[in-house]
Amino acid sequence: MNLCNLEALVPQYVRQFEAYIPSPPDEELQQMFGCSRLIRMNNNENPLGPPPAAAAFLRSFDPALVSRYPSGDCSPLRAKLADYLGVKPPQVILGNGANEVIAFVIKAFCEQGDNIVTADRTFAVYEWIARFSGVDARLAPLADFGFDEEGLLARVDSRTKLVFICNPNNPTGTWWSRDRLIRFMERLGPDHIVVLDEAYSEFMDQPDYPDGIALLSRFPNLIIFRTFSKMYALAGLRIGYLVATEQITDIVRKTAIVYSVNTLAQSAALAALGDQAFITATRSLVQDGQQMLAAQCAELKLPILTSDCNFAMIKLPFSDTLAYRLLMQQGYMVRTMTGFRFPGWIRVSIADRDAMQGFCAALSRLIHSRTDQSLLAKTYGVSL
Amino acid sequence: MELNVELIPERMPVVVAFAESAAKTAGLAEAETTMLALSTEELFLALCSSIPKAGITVRFHDRRYAADLLFQVPQPPDLRIFNITSRPDHETEVGLAEMGLFLASRACDQFSIRQMELGGWEIMLRKERSYPAPVQQSQPHPSVQTWQLTTTPAPDAVKQFSTLIADSYAACQFPEEFTPPGRLLDKLASNEYGIILAQGEQGELAGGLIWHADEGRMVACFGPYLAAPAEPEQLTIALCEKLAELFGRSNRLGLVLYAPQQPPVAAGFEAAGSLAIPGGTIWTGYRMLTEEFGADAAVAAELLPFYTDWCSSMALARNTRTYHDDGETGNGLTLFATRLNRSTGMARLTPLLVGRDAEAVLEEHLHLLDQEQFSAIYCTVDTGRPFDALLAPHLLKRGFTPRMLVPWGGTGDLIHLHRAGGSR
């Protein structure tokens, strides 16, 4: 093939898009940054590991089963989920992680010239999938770290197909109450679909935090996203789902990829679902971790955003990407927030007690260490 | 506008007419149009001689402040002729071609060659529009108590900002292209440049910052330039943070700041070195936009102390390999892309290829630049391109000193070296 033609074959919106580069394996990073161990506090994983029943299933899994295709539409899991959530099985669609489910929905409803509306500082995948699908992503600035109703509504027009609301919001942890969500739905009207991303809903322990699924009968233009990656600690198996009215799932099913959720993921999710003791234990761990982090930040005089979620955002007095590199040298991997349009902030996932203590000490060393850099300044005649 | 043409001398009038038409579309004056046409003529003849009968595409890019002609050729021409020091030789056909390119490079404002990502080579001729000389008009700048940031200021605010820069800062502290106001407005209209202004409630100017996102993975940022804000440190931080926010979710890897004064640490820029320019020195800062996972780096032994010190300061994870000249054959030739700014006396050499003739080619370039009285010459070496390391000893021998490190500025990190005029 003549390489000159390759460029002509690629749509402009794909050409402009920059591929996401995931981090290399831990061993490689440890070698590169010179740390003897690496604690990942960047992906909001549950340090407890999967619920006991899921862990037991995974240990006993028969390898012979992997030669067979999984259930193409995850029917046993859909049945259990539907029962657990109080909906009918056809109202549930599963995917290879919530990211795949986002793609199903955008493909189902959007064509070139359409747009989606969301916040400027939220989970990036809505914006990414829209952009590399040739769909405009209209972004409303957050107000006081939360989704701004007015800003979102102002960006909606007749070509707006989807409005994405991350509730609670990743990375700020802010959330809309039930009343606020209802008010927004009423103002928006029925001509657009609202995607309510509830990836962190199981962490929420607030009386007026809304259950989006319970609002489906009142607002049939709602789609709810949830995942087994966060609370249920099955991130490595990649499994997430959406719940909507049958009218909507009948459409989304057309763009959903069957057989994309593997056998292991489906069965582990079945075992994990609804383990209340595990959820309580996780919430308790998160609460302890949040308190520890808040106390450390108070001591260091660093602004912090905490919430019920298993992450917190911390404002640093210097570059977040520099902080990331310096923390990597100490064996702690955090998420820089420049990519979320919050320069100078880091997002820290809540880990187990030992890791949190270690991280707090590393953060303290980091803040104190950036005050003396005079040697290099003298050598090269610049101040740092 | 696009023209597909065969490289035969008879087609030259068509290409020249295309260039003239492009220049007129871009609003170039008659003298500039003539110069662009002359450059085009010389380049076309040089290409006819280097790769006769090949089919090429000539594209026109209107940058508002300049007209670019892009010659896309399917196969590499004889690259030696693209060094601006190629000397005229009337005896041979190649010599004539070299002379043509020498003239072409002199008649346009920028002349460069690059290998295209998906195959082929692209040679660019850029001719800039001329603007009226800046009018000296010192205006008082009242103290602004509260301000708001905007990335889409009204043209009049941009003009005020251009005047503020010219009035309040020494010529060495800002690029000359930010004045007169008309040129700055055209630069912004090209979409390669952007601006963040801080304005008070009545639109009064508190300060601002200009960025330039050229090709490559870095964004060059200039400023902040401040009027008389009540809290200059806070304004500086706000401008720098807004900048990082703008590019936070982009395909850019970093911001390089050229600052008239060092910003506070909370502005988020790390020191990257300092840049000596005619008339003074400016502080340079760097802000990485992404999470990096480390990299391999090939560095000449002579540059190792500088490189490792800065990597340590910037907490860069690098597997640094000292690169030695072990006598391997390597590339057969050395090729520099040269950017000249005659009005400021600055020249920038970027090695595209480094070969066995590196020392001689560098020497020729420095000789020419000295002759033409360029007082500041810059050269970069890329730690992601091992052969660049072979150039380093020759640069140091000829008075260059390493001044600045830009992580991920090229294939790998870029080490900027500087040679003040007459320092050989």
HADDOCK unambig.tbl for C-alpha pairs under 7 A between the chains (distance, minus, plus):
assign (segid A and resid 3 and name CA) (segid B and resid 118 and name CA) 5.57 0.50 0.50
assign (segid A and resid 3 and name CA) (segid B and resid 119 and name CA) 5.86 0.50 0.50
assign (segid A and resid 4 and name CA) (segid B and resid 118 and name CA) 5.93 0.50 0.50
assign (segid A and resid 4 and name CA) (segid B and resid 119 and name CA) 5.99 0.50 0.50
assign (segid A and resid 7 and name CA) (segid B and resid 118 and name CA) 6.96 0.50 0.50
assign (segid A and resid 18 and name CA) (segid B and resid 251 and name CA) 5.56 0.50 0.50
assign (segid A and resid 23 and name CA) (segid B and resid 293 and name CA) 6.79 0.50 0.50
assign (segid A and resid 29 and name CA) (segid B and resid 293 and name CA) 6.53 0.50 0.50
assign (segid A and resid 32 and name CA) (segid B and resid 294 and name CA) 5.99 0.50 0.50
assign (segid A and resid 32 and name CA) (segid B and resid 317 and name CA) 5.68 0.50 0.50
assign (segid A and resid 32 and name CA) (segid B and resid 318 and name CA) 6.72 0.50 0.50
assign (segid A and resid 33 and name CA) (segid B and resid 317 and name CA) 5.34 0.50 0.50
assign (segid A and resid 317 and name CA) (segid B and resid 266 and name CA) 4.85 0.50 0.50
assign (segid A and resid 318 and name CA) (segid B and resid 265 and name CA) 5.69 0.50 0.50
assign (segid A and resid 318 and name CA) (segid B and resid 266 and name CA) 4.63 0.50 0.50
assign (segid A and resid 318 and name CA) (segid B and resid 267 and name CA) 6.74 0.50 0.50
assign (segid A and resid 318 and name CA) (segid B and resid 268 and name CA) 4.76 0.50 0.50
assign (segid A and resid 319 and name CA) (segid B and resid 268 and name CA) 4.18 0.50 0.50
assign (segid A and resid 319 and name CA) (segid B and resid 269 and name CA) 6.58 0.50 0.50
assign (segid A and resid 321 and name CA) (segid B and resid 288 and name CA) 6.03 0.50 0.50
assign (segid A and resid 321 and name CA) (segid B and resid 289 and name CA) 6.59 0.50 0.50
assign (segid A and resid 321 and name CA) (segid B and resid 290 and name CA) 6.51 0.50 0.50
assign (segid A and resid 321 and name CA) (segid B and resid 291 and name CA) 6.08 0.50 0.50
assign (segid A and resid 325 and name CA) (segid B and resid 315 and name CA) 5.91 0.50 0.50
assign (segid A and resid 325 and name CA) (segid B and resid 316 and name CA) 6.93 0.50 0.50
assign (segid A and resid 326 and name CA) (segid B and resid 315 and name CA) 5.99 0.50 0.50
assign (segid A and resid 336 and name CA) (segid B and resid 291 and name CA) 6.81 0.50 0.50
assign (segid A and resid 338 and name CA) (segid B and resid 244 and name CA) 6.81 0.50 0.50
assign (segid A and resid 338 and name CA) (segid B and resid 245 and name CA) 6.50 0.50 0.50
assign (segid A and resid 338 and name CA) (segid B and resid 248 and name CA) 4.87 0.50 0.50
assign (segid A and resid 338 and name CA) (segid B and resid 289 and name CA) 6.25 0.50 0.50
assign (segid A and resid 339 and name CA) (segid B and resid 248 and name CA) 4.50 0.50 0.50
assign (segid A and resid 339 and name CA) (segid B and resid 249 and name CA) 4.77 0.50 0.50
assign (segid A and resid 339 and name CA) (segid B and resid 290 and name CA) 6.92 0.50 0.50
assign (segid A and resid 340 and name CA) (segid B and resid 248 and name CA) 6.72 0.50 0.50
assign (segid A and resid 340 and name CA) (segid B and resid 249 and name CA) 6.64 0.50 0.50
assign (segid A and resid 341 and name CA) (segid B and resid 245 and name CA) 4.54 0.50 0.50
assign (segid A and resid 341 and name CA) (segid B and resid 248 and name CA) 5.28 0.50 0.50
assign (segid A and resid 341 and name CA) (segid B and resid 249 and name CA) 6.68 0.50 0.50
assign (segid A and resid 342 and name CA) (segid B and resid 245 and name CA) 6.35 0.50 0.50
assign (segid A and resid 343 and name CA) (segid B and resid 241 and name CA) 6.15 0.50 0.50
assign (segid A and resid 343 and name CA) (segid B and resid 244 and name CA) 6.03 0.50 0.50
assign (segid A and resid 343 and name CA) (segid B and resid 245 and name CA) 6.01 0.50 0.50
assign (segid A and resid 344 and name CA) (segid B and resid 268 and name CA) 6.75 0.50 0.50
assign (segid A and resid 382 and name CA) (segid B and resid 273 and name CA) 6.59 0.50 0.50
assign (segid A and resid 382 and name CA) (segid B and resid 274 and name CA) 6.81 0.50 0.50
assign (segid A and resid 384 and name CA) (segid B and resid 270 and name CA) 6.84 0.50 0.50
assign (segid A and resid 384 and name CA) (segid B and resid 271 and name CA) 5.27 0.50 0.50
